Amino acid sequence: MKCMVTGVSRGIGGALATELVRRGHTVWGLSRTVPVGAQEGQFRHVVCDVAEGESRDDAAEQMDAAGFVPDAVFLNAAIEYEESHASLEWHPMQAVWRTNVEGALYWVSHWMDGAPRRPVQFIAMSSLFAQWPDPDCPAYAASKAALSMAMRALRLRYSHDPVAFKEVCLGPVHTSINPRFAGGGAAPRGVATPQEVARFLAKTVLPSHRFRYYYPWTVGAVARFGAWMPDWWFERVTRPLRR
Ligand SMILES: NC(=O)c1ccc[n+]([C@@H]2O[C@H](COP(=O)([O-])OP(=O)(O)OC[C@H]3O[C@@H](n4cnc5c(N)ncnc54)[C@H](OP(=O)(O)O)[C@@H]3O)[C@@H](O)[C@H]2O)c1
């Protein structure tokens, strides 16, 4: 299968690219920094800032010129940041929105709107923050909720087409996007590794036909049965896993 993955320089996207290639898939990966092993074997890397229009257009042109049309598109690239509650700066907020929302939906439009052949599936990385707010980074939770709603809308819009829109809701993963794990070290108990998530994506999500997936299963239980949970409670319970 031909796969496109955004955000492949580290974290879940990096582990996913490695796992997909290991399973015999061809991967085109996008990120601003070049990962180790780029351009080796079935892995092709394109430098791309998914938050910037010109950079996205350049990357799309490179893929078009090579005749590459992915079967599966993983909308994975995202950023989060931390700032003191004494400020509420606009530029980081805007960067989160551009990366996490525009940087995903651009690729849906590119491959659905006039491409020679459409992908078979789009897979967006979501979070429990699509359901509950994050007071330390308001734009992050809002961006995940927006992407989630867009995927639901696309699923409805293309319900008679063979293309599938999928969403994967993740709990805490040991990557640098989580301020608590930015320094590295080993994943504490209850926190998934990016390799575990990558195996789940390649083995379970890619070949099956549901719309929504949860990893680990406990996240599914919280999302389904915890809807009554007040925002402040969710924040208090999850804070030790994040900060
Ligand atoms: N880790 C968690 O706890 C967790 C939980 C729930 C959901 N998720 C979701 O999982 C996905 C992957 O996150 P992660 O944990 O693997 O984060 P990560 O380790 O910080 O990796 C983020 C990846 O996105 C890329 N990226 C960021 N901004 C970009 C831009 N403007 N253009 C192109 N690439 C960009 C980064 O590459 P460059 O910096 O080189 O561009 C990097 O490869 C995200 O959608 C995140 O929201 C993560």
The ligand as an SDF file (V2000), in Angstrom:
LIG
                    3D

 48 52  0  0  0  0  0  0  0  0999 V2000
    1.6040   12.3470   22.3760 N   0  0  0  0  0  0  0  0  0  0  0  0
    0.3850   12.3850   22.9060 C   0  0  0  0  0  0  0  0  0  0  0  0
    0.2160   12.2810   24.1330 O   0  0  0  0  0  0  0  0  0  0  0  0
   -0.8210   12.5320   22.0060 C   0  0  0  0  0  0  0  0  0  0  0  0
   -2.0790   12.3550   22.5580 C   0  0  0  0  0  0  0  0  0  0  0  0
   -3.2050   12.5060   21.7560 C   0  0  0  0  0  0  0  0  0  0  0  0
   -3.0430   12.8130   20.4070 C   0  0  0  0  0  0  0  0  0  0  0  0
   -1.7900   12.9960   19.8930 N   0  0  0  0  0  0  0  0  0  0  0  0
   -1.6870   13.3500   18.4680 C   0  0  0  0  0  0  0  0  0  0  0  0
   -0.7590   12.4980   17.8090 O   0  0  0  0  0  0  0  0  0  0  0  0
   -0.1830   13.1940   16.7100 C   0  0  0  0  0  0  0  0  0  0  0  0
    1.3260   13.0360   16.7230 C   0  0  0  0  0  0  0  0  0  0  0  0
    1.8460   13.6980   17.8630 O   0  0  0  0  0  0  0  0  0  0  0  0
    3.1880   13.2460   18.5700 P   0  0  0  0  0  0  0  0  0  0  0  0
    2.8550   12.9380   19.9510 O   0  0  0  0  0  0  0  0  0  0  0  0
    3.9260   12.2450   17.7550 O   0  0  0  0  0  0  0  0  0  0  0  0
    3.9710   14.6700   18.5410 O   0  0  0  0  0  0  0  0  0  0  0  0
    5.5070   15.0100   18.3040 P   0  0  0  0  0  0  0  0  0  0  0  0
    6.3880   13.9610   18.8570 O   0  0  0  0  0  0  0  0  0  0  0  0
    5.6960   16.4110   18.8010 O   0  0  0  0  0  0  0  0  0  0  0  0
    5.6410   14.9730   16.7000 O   0  0  0  0  0  0  0  0  0  0  0  0
    4.9630   15.9250   15.9340 C   0  0  0  0  0  0  0  0  0  0  0  0
    5.3700   15.7350   14.4810 C   0  0  0  0  0  0  0  0  0  0  0  0
    4.6590   16.7230   13.7180 O   0  0  0  0  0  0  0  0  0  0  0  0
    5.5820   17.4380   12.9320 C   0  0  0  0  0  0  0  0  0  0  0  0
    5.1620   18.8150   12.7240 N   0  0  0  0  0  0  0  0  0  0  0  0
    4.8640   19.7480   13.6590 C   0  0  0  0  0  0  0  0  0  0  0  0
    4.5850   20.9170   13.0670 N   0  0  0  0  0  0  0  0  0  0  0  0
    4.7030   20.7140   11.7320 C   0  0  0  0  0  0  0  0  0  0  0  0
    4.5640   21.5490   10.6010 C   0  0  0  0  0  0  0  0  0  0  0  0
    4.2210   22.8400   10.6990 N   0  0  0  0  0  0  0  0  0  0  0  0
    4.7780   21.0130    9.3730 N   0  0  0  0  0  0  0  0  0  0  0  0
    5.1230   19.7150    9.2360 C   0  0  0  0  0  0  0  0  0  0  0  0
    5.2690   18.8790   10.2750 N   0  0  0  0  0  0  0  0  0  0  0  0
    5.0690   19.3810   11.5180 C   0  0  0  0  0  0  0  0  0  0  0  0
    6.8990   17.3900   13.7010 C   0  0  0  0  0  0  0  0  0  0  0  0
    7.9850   17.5230   12.7890 O   0  0  0  0  0  0  0  0  0  0  0  0
    8.8460   18.8770   12.5820 P   0  0  0  0  0  0  0  0  0  0  0  0
    8.8690   19.5990   13.8850 O   0  0  0  0  0  0  0  0  0  0  0  0
   10.1680   18.3440   12.1250 O   0  0  0  0  0  0  0  0  0  0  0  0
    8.1390   19.6150   11.5110 O   0  0  0  0  0  0  0  0  0  0  0  0
    6.8550   15.9770   14.2660 C   0  0  0  0  0  0  0  0  0  0  0  0
    7.3530   15.0580   13.3260 O   0  0  0  0  0  0  0  0  0  0  0  0
   -0.6540   14.6430   16.8340 C   0  0  0  0  0  0  0  0  0  0  0  0
   -1.7350   14.8520   15.9510 O   0  0  0  0  0  0  0  0  0  0  0  0
   -1.1300   14.7500   18.2500 C   0  0  0  0  0  0  0  0  0  0  0  0
   -2.1290   15.7370   18.4280 O   0  0  0  0  0  0  0  0  0  0  0  0
   -0.6760   12.8510   20.6550 C   0  0  0  0  0  0  0  0  0  0  0  0
  1  2  1  0
  2  3  2  0
  2  4  1  0
  4  5  1  0
  4 48  2  0
  5  6  2  0
  6  7  1  0
  7  8  2  0
  8  9  1  0
  8 48  1  0
  9 10  1  0
  9 46  1  0
 10 11  1  0
 11 12  1  0
 11 44  1  0
 12 13  1  0
 13 14  1  0
 14 15  2  0
 14 16  1  0
 14 17  1  0
 17 18  1  0
 18 19  2  0
 18 20  1  0
 18 21  1  0
 21 22  1  0
 22 23  1  0
 23 24  1  0
 23 42  1  0
 24 25  1  0
 25 26  1  0
 25 36  1  0
 26 27  1  0
 26 35  1  0
 27 28  2  0
 28 29  1  0
 29 30  1  0
 29 35  2  0
 30 31  1  0
 30 32  2  0
 32 33  1  0
 33 34  2  0
 34 35  1  0
 36 37  1  0
 36 42  1  0
 37 38  1  0
 38 39  2  0
 38 40  1  0
 38 41  1  0
 42 43  1  0
 44 45  1  0
 44 46  1  0
 46 47  1  0
M  CHG  2   8   1  16  -1
M  END
$$$$
